[in-house]
Amino acid sequence: MKKTAAEEPVPALMGFITRMNEWEKRCIKANAFHRGVLGAVFRDCCSPKAQGEVRLKAPFFNDPPDYDPAREKVLEIVHDTRNRVRIRTSAFKGEFPSEYRYLLRLLGGRWLVEAKQTIRQGKTIKALL
């Protein structure tokens, strides 16, 4: 049975995380930024609001990568409306897990990443995508 667009926010988020991981690994290997590739990831996976992110204007990458689909696990999915969902994840980076909340919007029949927050001690802090 084919899933509808409204059932696809998690695969859309994991697609974004996977592509960001690939971009970071490429930057690490070349020890250089690949702005064009990063721009394509944001155009394909992110809402127009997110496409104005600072990371596009002043890109950075980390070694090991910030994004790793093998280490990021979905903990909770909250549908605020039929066009907006919040997905809470946990990712192990080093010894301790980090928690994130991603906001996705359904635009033009596709789920697109719009924002990311870090969750620390129960408080949310805006994070760069």
C-alpha positions in Angstrom: 0.0 0.0 0.0 1.4 3.4 -1.0 1.8 6.0 1.8 0.3 9.4 1.4 2.3 12.6 1.8 0.8 13.1 5.3 2.5 9.8 6.4 5.9 10.7 5.2 7.5 13.2 7.6 10.0 10.8 9.2 11.4 9.6 5.9 11.7 13.2 4.8 13.6 14.1 7.9 15.9 11.1 7.6 16.5 12.0 4.0 17.6 15.4 5.1 19.9 14.0 7.8 21.4 11.5 5.4 22.1 14.2 2.8 23.6 16.5 5.4 25.8 13.6 6.6 27.0 13.0 3.0 27.8 16.7 2.6 29.7 16.8 5.9 31.7 13.7 5.0 32.5 15.2 1.6 33.7 18.5 3.2 35.8 16.5 5.8 37.5 14.5 3.0 38.2 17.6 0.9 38.9 19.8 4.0 36.8 22.4 2.2 33.2 23.6 1.9 30.9 22.5 -0.9 28.4 25.4 -1.0 26.7 24.2 -4.1 26.0 20.8 -2.6 24.7 22.3 0.6 22.5 24.6 -1.3 21.0 21.7 -3.2 20.3 19.9 0.1 18.5 22.9 1.4 16.5 23.4 -1.8 15.5 19.8 -2.0 14.8 19.1 1.7 14.0 22.4 3.4 11.1 24.9 3.4 11.7 28.4 1.9 12.0 29.8 5.5 14.9 27.4 6.2 16.6 28.2 3.0 17.6 31.5 4.5 19.5 29.7 7.2 22.9 31.1 8.3 24.6 27.8 7.5 24.1 28.6 3.8 25.6 32.0 4.2 28.5 30.9 6.4 28.7 27.1 6.1 30.5 25.0 8.6 31.0 21.3 9.1 32.2 19.2 12.0 34.4 16.1 12.3 32.8 13.8 13.2 29.7 15.0 11.3 26.8 16.6 13.2 24.3 14.6 11.1 24.5 10.8 11.2 21.4 8.8 10.3 22.9 5.7 11.9 23.0 7.5 15.3 19.9 9.6 15.2 16.7 7.8 16.4 13.2 9.1 16.4 11.7 9.4 19.9 8.4 11.2 19.3 6.2 12.5 16.5 3.7 15.2 17.2 1.3 16.3 14.5 0.4 19.9 15.4 -1.8 20.2 12.4 -2.2 18.2 9.2 0.6 20.5 7.6 2.9 20.8 10.6 4.8 18.1 12.6 7.4 18.1 15.3 9.8 15.2 15.4 12.0 14.7 18.5 15.2 12.7 18.0 18.1 11.5 20.0 21.6 11.2 18.6 24.7 9.9 20.3 27.7 12.2 19.8 30.5 11.1 22.0 29.4 9.5 25.3 26.1 11.3 25.9 22.9 11.6 23.7 21.8 14.9 22.4 18.1 15.5 21.8 16.7 17.6 19.0 13.3 18.7 17.8 12.8 19.3 14.1 9.8 21.2 12.7 8.6 20.0 9.3 5.8 21.5 7.1 3.8 19.9 4.4 4.2 22.3 1.4 3.3 21.4 -2.1 2.6 17.8 -1.1 6.1 17.3 0.4 7.3 17.4 4.0 10.1 19.9 4.3 12.4 20.7 7.2 11.8 24.2 8.6 13.6 24.4 11.9 15.7 22.6 14.4 16.0 23.0 18.2 18.3 21.4 20.7 16.7 20.2 23.9 18.7 20.6 27.1 17.4 20.0 30.5 13.9 20.2 29.2 14.4 23.6 27.5 14.5 24.1 23.8 17.2 26.2 22.2 17.1 27.3 18.5 19.8 25.4 16.5 21.1 25.9 13.0 20.1 23.3 10.5 
